[in-house]
Amino acid sequence: MREEICPECQGCGYLEVVVGSYYSHSFGNYLPREECVRCGLCGGTGLVEAPEEEYATEEELVPA
Ligand SMILES: [Zn+2]
């Protein structure tokens, strides 16, 4: 089984998501509040199981 960098979180295991907004006095308006959540695709490991090798080989064999 091969593993590759998770495409969802680029390997960091966490994602920044907007969970709401807050009022910023310095900006004078509402700004998005971001929070780090564990990436659901890789479960926070930053790695995902790579597609089977056979897949790519089969696609390459298909005549154009
Ligand atoms: Zn991920």
PDB file of the backbone (N, CA, C, O) and the ligand in Angstrom, with CONECT records:
HET     ZN  A 101       1
ATOM      1  N   MET A   1       0.844  -1.201   0.000  1.00  0.00           N
ATOM      2  CA  MET A   1       0.000   0.000   0.000  1.00  0.00           C
ATOM      3  C   MET A   1       0.879   1.250   0.000  1.00  0.00           C
ATOM      4  O   MET A   1       1.733   1.430   0.868  1.00  0.00           O
ATOM      5  N   ARG A   2       0.653   2.088  -0.971  1.00  0.00           N
ATOM      6  CA  ARG A   2       1.414   3.342  -1.024  1.00  0.00           C
ATOM      7  C   ARG A   2       0.593   4.461  -0.390  1.00  0.00           C
ATOM      8  O   ARG A   2      -0.635   4.410  -0.335  1.00  0.00           O
ATOM      9  N   GLU A   3       1.302   5.450   0.075  1.00  0.00           N
ATOM     10  CA  GLU A   3       0.607   6.615   0.634  1.00  0.00           C
ATOM     11  C   GLU A   3       1.123   7.865  -0.056  1.00  0.00           C
ATOM     12  O   GLU A   3       2.287   7.954  -0.445  1.00  0.00           O
ATOM     13  N   GLU A   4       0.233   8.813  -0.195  1.00  0.00           N
ATOM     14  CA  GLU A   4       0.657  10.076  -0.789  1.00  0.00           C
ATOM     15  C   GLU A   4       0.079  11.240   0.005  1.00  0.00           C
ATOM     16  O   GLU A   4      -0.819  11.073   0.829  1.00  0.00           O
ATOM     17  N   ILE A   5       0.618  12.419  -0.265  1.00  0.00           N
ATOM     18  CA  ILE A   5       0.176  13.617   0.449  1.00  0.00           C
ATOM     19  C   ILE A   5      -1.317  13.834   0.211  1.00  0.00           C
ATOM     20  O   ILE A   5      -1.798  13.773  -0.921  1.00  0.00           O
ATOM     21  N   CYS A   6      -2.023  14.082   1.280  1.00  0.00           N
ATOM     22  CA  CYS A   6      -3.459  14.313   1.189  1.00  0.00           C
ATOM     23  C   CYS A   6      -3.753  15.558   0.357  1.00  0.00           C
ATOM     24  O   CYS A   6      -3.229  16.632   0.651  1.00  0.00           O
ATOM     25  N   PRO A   7      -4.586  15.429  -0.679  1.00  0.00           N
ATOM     26  CA  PRO A   7      -4.887  16.576  -1.538  1.00  0.00           C
ATOM     27  C   PRO A   7      -5.778  17.607  -0.840  1.00  0.00           C
ATOM     28  O   PRO A   7      -5.859  18.761  -1.260  1.00  0.00           O
ATOM     29  N   GLU A   8      -6.440  17.174   0.223  1.00  0.00           N
ATOM     30  CA  GLU A   8      -7.381  18.071   0.906  1.00  0.00           C
ATOM     31  C   GLU A   8      -6.648  19.077   1.795  1.00  0.00           C
ATOM     32  O   GLU A   8      -6.990  20.259   1.815  1.00  0.00           O
ATOM     33  N   CYS A   9      -5.659  18.612   2.512  1.00  0.00           N
ATOM     34  CA  CYS A   9      -4.974  19.475   3.478  1.00  0.00           C
ATOM     35  C   CYS A   9      -3.502  19.684   3.118  1.00  0.00           C
ATOM     36  O   CYS A   9      -2.755  20.306   3.874  1.00  0.00           O
ATOM     37  N   GLN A  10      -3.093  19.164   1.965  1.00  0.00           N
ATOM     38  CA  GLN A  10      -1.704  19.293   1.514  1.00  0.00           C
ATOM     39  C   GLN A  10      -0.708  18.712   2.520  1.00  0.00           C
ATOM     40  O   GLN A  10       0.433  19.163   2.619  1.00  0.00           O
ATOM     41  N   GLY A  11      -1.164  17.708   3.258  1.00  0.00           N
ATOM     42  CA  GLY A  11      -0.235  16.990   4.122  1.00  0.00           C
ATOM     43  C   GLY A  11      -0.104  17.533   5.525  1.00  0.00           C
ATOM     44  O   GLY A  11       0.662  16.982   6.316  1.00  0.00           O
ATOM     45  N   CYS A  12      -0.822  18.596   5.872  1.00  0.00           N
ATOM     46  CA  CYS A  12      -0.671  19.142   7.224  1.00  0.00           C
ATOM     47  C   CYS A  12      -1.628  18.474   8.202  1.00  0.00           C
ATOM     48  O   CYS A  12      -1.439  18.558   9.415  1.00  0.00           O
ATOM     49  N   GLY A  13      -2.665  17.804   7.673  1.00  0.00           N
ATOM     50  CA  GLY A  13      -3.570  17.067   8.553  1.00  0.00           C
ATOM     51  C   GLY A  13      -4.706  17.907   9.105  1.00  0.00           C
ATOM     52  O   GLY A  13      -5.653  17.383   9.690  1.00  0.00           O
ATOM     53  N   TYR A  14      -4.605  19.205   8.915  1.00  0.00           N
ATOM     54  CA  TYR A  14      -5.650  20.081   9.440  1.00  0.00           C
ATOM     55  C   TYR A  14      -6.109  21.053   8.377  1.00  0.00           C
ATOM     56  O   TYR A  14      -5.364  21.400   7.461  1.00  0.00           O
ATOM     57  N   LEU A  15      -7.338  21.481   8.514  1.00  0.00           N
ATOM     58  CA  LEU A  15      -7.902  22.438   7.570  1.00  0.00           C
ATOM     59  C   LEU A  15      -8.372  23.670   8.333  1.00  0.00           C
ATOM     60  O   LEU A  15      -8.826  23.580   9.474  1.00  0.00           O
ATOM     61  N   GLU A  16      -8.253  24.818   7.680  1.00  0.00           N
ATOM     62  CA  GLU A  16      -8.798  26.037   8.266  1.00  0.00           C
ATOM     63  C   GLU A  16     -10.193  26.243   7.706  1.00  0.00           C
ATOM     64  O   GLU A  16     -10.368  26.387   6.496  1.00  0.00           O
ATOM     65  N   VAL A  17     -11.167  26.256   8.568  1.00  0.00           N
ATOM     66  CA  VAL A  17     -12.539  26.450   8.113  1.00  0.00           C
ATOM     67  C   VAL A  17     -13.134  27.669   8.799  1.00  0.00           C
ATOM     68  O   VAL A  17     -12.788  28.003   9.932  1.00  0.00           O
ATOM     69  N   VAL A  18     -14.029  28.316   8.087  1.00  0.00           N
ATOM     70  CA  VAL A  18     -14.707  29.481   8.650  1.00  0.00           C
ATOM     71  C   VAL A  18     -15.862  28.975   9.503  1.00  0.00           C
ATOM     72  O   VAL A  18     -16.761  28.298   9.006  1.00  0.00           O
ATOM     73  N   VAL A  19     -15.832  29.307  10.785  1.00  0.00           N
ATOM     74  CA  VAL A  19     -16.855  28.801  11.695  1.00  0.00           C
ATOM     75  C   VAL A  19     -17.814  29.907  12.145  1.00  0.00           C
ATOM     76  O   VAL A  19     -18.716  29.676  12.951  1.00  0.00           O
ATOM     77  N   GLY A  20     -17.601  31.095  11.613  1.00  0.00           N
ATOM     78  CA  GLY A  20     -18.489  32.175  12.013  1.00  0.00           C
ATOM     79  C   GLY A  20     -17.822  33.505  11.729  1.00  0.00           C
ATOM     80  O   GLY A  20     -16.946  33.595  10.868  1.00  0.00           O
ATOM     81  N   SER A  21     -18.223  34.514  12.431  1.00  0.00           N
ATOM     82  CA  SER A  21     -17.599  35.820  12.230  1.00  0.00           C
ATOM     83  C   SER A  21     -17.537  36.550  13.562  1.00  0.00           C
ATOM     84  O   SER A  21     -18.259  36.231  14.507  1.00  0.00           O
ATOM     85  N   TYR A  22     -16.671  37.518  13.606  1.00  0.00           N
ATOM     86  CA  TYR A  22     -16.569  38.324  14.812  1.00  0.00           C
ATOM     87  C   TYR A  22     -16.366  39.768  14.410  1.00  0.00           C
ATOM     88  O   TYR A  22     -15.917  40.063  13.302  1.00  0.00           O
ATOM     89  N   TYR A  23     -16.698  40.661  15.317  1.00  0.00           N
ATOM     90  CA  TYR A  23     -16.556  42.076  15.002  1.00  0.00           C
ATOM     91  C   TYR A  23     -15.162  42.559  15.368  1.00  0.00           C
ATOM     92  O   TYR A  23     -14.725  42.432  16.512  1.00  0.00           O
ATOM     93  N   SER A  24     -14.473  43.114  14.379  1.00  0.00           N
ATOM     94  CA  SER A  24     -13.136  43.639  14.617  1.00  0.00           C
ATOM     95  C   SER A  24     -13.195  45.153  14.759  1.00  0.00           C
ATOM     96  O   SER A  24     -13.591  45.860  13.832  1.00  0.00           O
ATOM     97  N   HIS A  25     -12.796  45.643  15.933  1.00  0.00           N
ATOM     98  CA  HIS A  25     -12.840  47.088  16.147  1.00  0.00           C
ATOM     99  C   HIS A  25     -11.780  47.795  15.330  1.00  0.00           C
ATOM    100  O   HIS A  25     -11.986  48.931  14.902  1.00  0.00           O
ATOM    101  N   SER A  26     -10.642  47.143  15.104  1.00  0.00           N
ATOM    102  CA  SER A  26      -9.577  47.784  14.344  1.00  0.00           C
ATOM    103  C   SER A  26      -9.949  47.921  12.870  1.00  0.00           C
ATOM    104  O   SER A  26      -9.562  48.883  12.207  1.00  0.00           O
ATOM    105  N   PHE A  27     -10.716  46.931  12.363  1.00  0.00           N
ATOM    106  CA  PHE A  27     -11.137  47.001  10.961  1.00  0.00           C
ATOM    107  C   PHE A  27     -12.477  47.708  10.815  1.00  0.00           C
ATOM    108  O   PHE A  27     -12.798  48.229   9.747  1.00  0.00           O
ATOM    109  N   GLY A  28     -13.253  47.725  11.884  1.00  0.00           N
ATOM    110  CA  GLY A  28     -14.540  48.395  11.839  1.00  0.00           C
ATOM    111  C   GLY A  28     -15.614  47.590  11.145  1.00  0.00           C
ATOM    112  O   GLY A  28     -16.651  48.135  10.768  1.00  0.00           O
ATOM    113  N   ASN A  29     -15.381  46.289  10.969  1.00  0.00           N
ATOM    114  CA  ASN A  29     -16.418  45.453  10.372  1.00  0.00           C
ATOM    115  C   ASN A  29     -16.247  44.007  10.836  1.00  0.00           C
ATOM    116  O   ASN A  29     -15.371  43.689  11.641  1.00  0.00           O
ATOM    117  N   TYR A  30     -17.104  43.149  10.306  1.00  0.00           N
ATOM    118  CA  TYR A  30     -17.044  41.752  10.708  1.00  0.00           C
ATOM    119  C   TYR A  30     -16.008  40.993   9.886  1.00  0.00           C
ATOM    120  O   TYR A  30     -15.880  41.193   8.679  1.00  0.00           O
ATOM    121  N   LEU A  31     -15.291  40.139  10.552  1.00  0.00           N
ATOM    122  CA  LEU A  31     -14.287  39.324   9.886  1.00  0.00           C
ATOM    123  C   LEU A  31     -14.615  37.855  10.128  1.00  0.00           C
ATOM    124  O   LEU A  31     -15.199  37.506  11.153  1.00  0.00           O
ATOM    125  N   PRO A  32     -14.242  37.005   9.191  1.00  0.00           N
ATOM    126  CA  PRO A  32     -14.509  35.583   9.386  1.00  0.00           C
ATOM    127  C   PRO A  32     -13.655  35.005  10.503  1.00  0.00           C
ATOM    128  O   PRO A  32     -12.476  35.336  10.632  1.00  0.00           O
ATOM    129  N   ARG A  33     -14.253  34.145  11.303  1.00  0.00           N
ATOM    130  CA  ARG A  33     -13.492  33.468  12.359  1.00  0.00           C
ATOM    131  C   ARG A  33     -13.087  32.100  11.835  1.00  0.00           C
ATOM    132  O   ARG A  33     -13.935  31.291  11.459  1.00  0.00           O
ATOM    133  N   GLU A  34     -11.808  31.853  11.814  1.00  0.00           N
ATOM    134  CA  GLU A  34     -11.322  30.584  11.272  1.00  0.00           C
ATOM    135  C   GLU A  34     -10.841  29.671  12.383  1.00  0.00           C
ATOM    136  O   GLU A  34     -10.310  30.114  13.402  1.00  0.00           O
ATOM    137  N   GLU A  35     -11.042  28.408  12.158  1.00  0.00           N
ATOM    138  CA  GLU A  35     -10.631  27.427  13.146  1.00  0.00           C
ATOM    139  C   GLU A  35      -9.957  26.262  12.448  1.00  0.00           C
ATOM    140  O   GLU A  35     -10.321  25.907  11.327  1.00  0.00           O
ATOM    141  N   CYS A  36      -8.986  25.674  13.101  1.00  0.00           N
ATOM    142  CA  CYS A  36      -8.318  24.508  12.533  1.00  0.00           C
ATOM    143  C   CYS A  36      -9.073  23.255  12.954  1.00  0.00           C
ATOM    144  O   CYS A  36      -9.280  23.012  14.142  1.00  0.00           O
ATOM    145  N   VAL A  37      -9.476  22.475  11.979  1.00  0.00           N
ATOM    146  CA  VAL A  37     -10.141  21.215  12.281  1.00  0.00           C
ATOM    147  C   VAL A  37      -9.369  20.076  11.619  1.00  0.00           C
ATOM    148  O   VAL A  37      -8.702  20.262  10.601  1.00  0.00           O
ATOM    149  N   ARG A  38      -9.476  18.916  12.213  1.00  0.00           N
ATOM    150  CA  ARG A  38      -8.781  17.776  11.648  1.00  0.00           C
ATOM    151  C   ARG A  38      -9.367  17.445  10.285  1.00  0.00           C
ATOM    152  O   ARG A  38     -10.585  17.421  10.109  1.00  0.00           O
ATOM    153  N   CYS A  39      -8.497  17.191   9.333  1.00  0.00           N
ATOM    154  CA  CYS A  39      -8.932  16.885   7.975  1.00  0.00           C
ATOM    155  C   CYS A  39      -9.686  15.555   7.963  1.00  0.00           C
ATOM    156  O   CYS A  39      -9.198  14.541   8.461  1.00  0.00           O
ATOM    157  N   GLY A  40     -10.898  15.585   7.376  1.00  0.00           N
ATOM    158  CA  GLY A  40     -11.723  14.382   7.362  1.00  0.00           C
ATOM    159  C   GLY A  40     -11.267  13.359   6.341  1.00  0.00           C
ATOM    160  O   GLY A  40     -11.558  12.170   6.467  1.00  0.00           O
ATOM    161  N   LEU A  41     -10.547  13.829   5.323  1.00  0.00           N
ATOM    162  CA  LEU A  41     -10.148  12.923   4.249  1.00  0.00           C
ATOM    163  C   LEU A  41      -9.038  11.976   4.708  1.00  0.00           C
ATOM    164  O   LEU A  41      -9.063  10.786   4.392  1.00  0.00           O
ATOM    165  N   CYS A  42      -8.074  12.503   5.448  1.00  0.00           N
ATOM    166  CA  CYS A  42      -6.930  11.680   5.865  1.00  0.00           C
ATOM    167  C   CYS A  42      -6.965  11.399   7.361  1.00  0.00           C
ATOM    168  O   CYS A  42      -6.112  10.675   7.874  1.00  0.00           O
ATOM    169  N   GLY A  43      -7.948  11.966   8.070  1.00  0.00           N
ATOM    170  CA  GLY A  43      -8.069  11.724   9.500  1.00  0.00           C
ATOM    171  C   GLY A  43      -6.987  12.399  10.319  1.00  0.00           C
ATOM    172  O   GLY A  43      -6.723  11.999  11.453  1.00  0.00           O
ATOM    173  N   GLY A  44      -6.351  13.430   9.750  1.00  0.00           N
ATOM    174  CA  GLY A  44      -5.352  14.171  10.500  1.00  0.00           C
ATOM    175  C   GLY A  44      -3.935  13.654  10.327  1.00  0.00           C
ATOM    176  O   GLY A  44      -3.004  14.169  10.946  1.00  0.00           O
ATOM    177  N   THR A  45      -3.767  12.638   9.489  1.00  0.00           N
ATOM    178  CA  THR A  45      -2.426  12.086   9.291  1.00  0.00           C
ATOM    179  C   THR A  45      -1.664  12.836   8.200  1.00  0.00           C
ATOM    180  O   THR A  45      -0.433  12.822   8.182  1.00  0.00           O
ATOM    181  N   GLY A  46      -2.392  13.494   7.286  1.00  0.00           N
ATOM    182  CA  GLY A  46      -1.744  14.194   6.181  1.00  0.00           C
ATOM    183  C   GLY A  46      -1.410  13.283   5.024  1.00  0.00           C
ATOM    184  O   GLY A  46      -0.871  13.727   4.011  1.00  0.00           O
ATOM    185  N   LEU A  47      -1.728  12.011   5.170  1.00  0.00           N
ATOM    186  CA  LEU A  47      -1.451  11.046   4.106  1.00  0.00           C
ATOM    187  C   LEU A  47      -2.719  10.285   3.752  1.00  0.00           C
ATOM    188  O   LEU A  47      -3.546   9.991   4.616  1.00  0.00           O
ATOM    189  N   VAL A  48      -2.858   9.976   2.482  1.00  0.00           N
ATOM    190  CA  VAL A  48      -3.984   9.166   2.046  1.00  0.00           C
ATOM    191  C   VAL A  48      -3.454   7.980   1.251  1.00  0.00           C
ATOM    192  O   VAL A  48      -2.349   8.022   0.708  1.00  0.00           O
ATOM    193  N   GLU A  49      -4.240   6.945   1.192  1.00  0.00           N
ATOM    194  CA  GLU A  49      -3.851   5.768   0.435  1.00  0.00           C
ATOM    195  C   GLU A  49      -3.841   6.110  -1.052  1.00  0.00           C
ATOM    196  O   GLU A  49      -4.824   6.616  -1.593  1.00  0.00           O
ATOM    197  N   ALA A  50      -2.746   5.834  -1.686  1.00  0.00           N
ATOM    198  CA  ALA A  50      -2.626   6.146  -3.112  1.00  0.00           C
ATOM    199  C   ALA A  50      -3.443   5.153  -3.921  1.00  0.00           C
ATOM    200  O   ALA A  50      -3.617   4.006  -3.511  1.00  0.00           O
ATOM    201  N   PRO A  51      -3.948   5.596  -5.077  1.00  0.00           N
ATOM    202  CA  PRO A  51      -4.710   4.699  -5.943  1.00  0.00           C
ATOM    203  C   PRO A  51      -3.849   3.515  -6.376  1.00  0.00           C
ATOM    204  O   PRO A  51      -2.628   3.622  -6.496  1.00  0.00           O
ATOM    205  N   GLU A  52      -4.511   2.395  -6.604  1.00  0.00           N
ATOM    206  CA  GLU A  52      -3.781   1.192  -7.020  1.00  0.00           C
ATOM    207  C   GLU A  52      -3.031   1.430  -8.317  1.00  0.00           C
ATOM    208  O   GLU A  52      -3.486   2.160  -9.199  1.00  0.00           O
ATOM    209  N   GLU A  53      -1.868   0.793  -8.411  1.00  0.00           N
ATOM    210  CA  GLU A  53      -1.035   0.966  -9.603  1.00  0.00           C
ATOM    211  C   GLU A  53      -1.757   0.477 -10.856  1.00  0.00           C
ATOM    212  O   GLU A  53      -1.618   1.067 -11.927  1.00  0.00           O
ATOM    213  N   GLU A  54      -2.535  -0.610 -10.719  1.00  0.00           N
ATOM    214  CA  GLU A  54      -3.211  -1.210 -11.877  1.00  0.00           C
ATOM    215  C   GLU A  54      -4.084  -0.184 -12.604  1.00  0.00           C
ATOM    216  O   GLU A  54      -4.183  -0.183 -13.831  1.00  0.00           O
ATOM    217  N   TYR A  55      -4.695   0.665 -11.831  1.00  0.00           N
ATOM    218  CA  TYR A  55      -5.560   1.699 -12.394  1.00  0.00           C
ATOM    219  C   TYR A  55      -4.868   2.457 -13.525  1.00  0.00           C
ATOM    220  O   TYR A  55      -5.343   2.493 -14.659  1.00  0.00           O
ATOM    221  N   ALA A  56      -3.731   3.060 -13.179  1.00  0.00           N
ATOM    222  CA  ALA A  56      -3.004   3.881 -14.137  1.00  0.00           C
ATOM    223  C   ALA A  56      -2.590   3.050 -15.348  1.00  0.00           C
ATOM    224  O   ALA A  56      -2.671   3.505 -16.489  1.00  0.00           O
ATOM    225  N   THR A  57      -2.148   1.826 -15.079  1.00  0.00           N
ATOM    226  CA  THR A  57      -1.693   0.971 -16.170  1.00  0.00           C
ATOM    227  C   THR A  57      -2.839   0.687 -17.133  1.00  0.00           C
ATOM    228  O   THR A  57      -2.660   0.743 -18.349  1.00  0.00           O
ATOM    229  N   GLU A  58      -4.005   0.385 -16.597  1.00  0.00           N
ATOM    230  CA  GLU A  58      -5.168   0.103 -17.436  1.00  0.00           C
ATOM    231  C   GLU A  58      -5.525   1.307 -18.297  1.00  0.00           C
ATOM    232  O   GLU A  58      -5.835   1.168 -19.480  1.00  0.00           O
ATOM    233  N   GLU A  59      -5.478   2.476 -17.697  1.00  0.00           N
ATOM    234  CA  GLU A  59      -5.811   3.682 -18.459  1.00  0.00           C
ATOM    235  C   GLU A  59      -4.826   3.913 -19.592  1.00  0.00           C
ATOM    236  O   GLU A  59      -5.198   4.354 -20.679  1.00  0.00           O
ATOM    237  N   GLU A  60      -3.558   3.605 -19.318  1.00  0.00           N
ATOM    238  CA  GLU A  60      -2.543   3.820 -20.346  1.00  0.00           C
ATOM    239  C   GLU A  60      -2.739   2.855 -21.520  1.00  0.00           C
ATOM    240  O   GLU A  60      -2.376   3.165 -22.654  1.00  0.00           O
ATOM    241  N   LEU A  61      -3.314   1.686 -21.238  1.00  0.00           N
ATOM    242  CA  LEU A  61      -3.473   0.679 -22.287  1.00  0.00           C
ATOM    243  C   LEU A  61      -4.673   0.945 -23.179  1.00  0.00           C
ATOM    244  O   LEU A  61      -4.782   0.374 -24.264  1.00  0.00           O
ATOM    245  N   VAL A  62      -5.575   1.810 -22.728  1.00  0.00           N
ATOM    246  CA  VAL A  62      -6.751   2.121 -23.542  1.00  0.00           C
ATOM    247  C   VAL A  62      -6.327   2.864 -24.820  1.00  0.00           C
ATOM    248  O   VAL A  62      -5.674   3.903 -24.735  1.00  0.00           O
ATOM    249  N   PRO A  63      -6.687   2.350 -25.987  1.00  0.00           N
ATOM    250  CA  PRO A  63      -6.294   3.011 -27.231  1.00  0.00           C
ATOM    251  C   PRO A  63      -6.938   4.390 -27.368  1.00  0.00           C
ATOM    252  O   PRO A  63      -8.104   4.578 -27.022  1.00  0.00           O
ATOM    253  N   ALA A  64      -6.195   5.316 -27.857  1.00  0.00           N
ATOM    254  CA  ALA A  64      -6.699   6.687 -28.001  1.00  0.00           C
ATOM    255  C   ALA A  64      -7.705   6.776 -29.135  1.00  0.00           C
ATOM    256  O   ALA A  64      -8.237   7.852 -29.405  1.00  0.00           O
TER     257      ALA A  64
HETATM  258 ZN    ZN A 101      -5.943  15.615   4.798  1.00  0.00          ZN2+
END
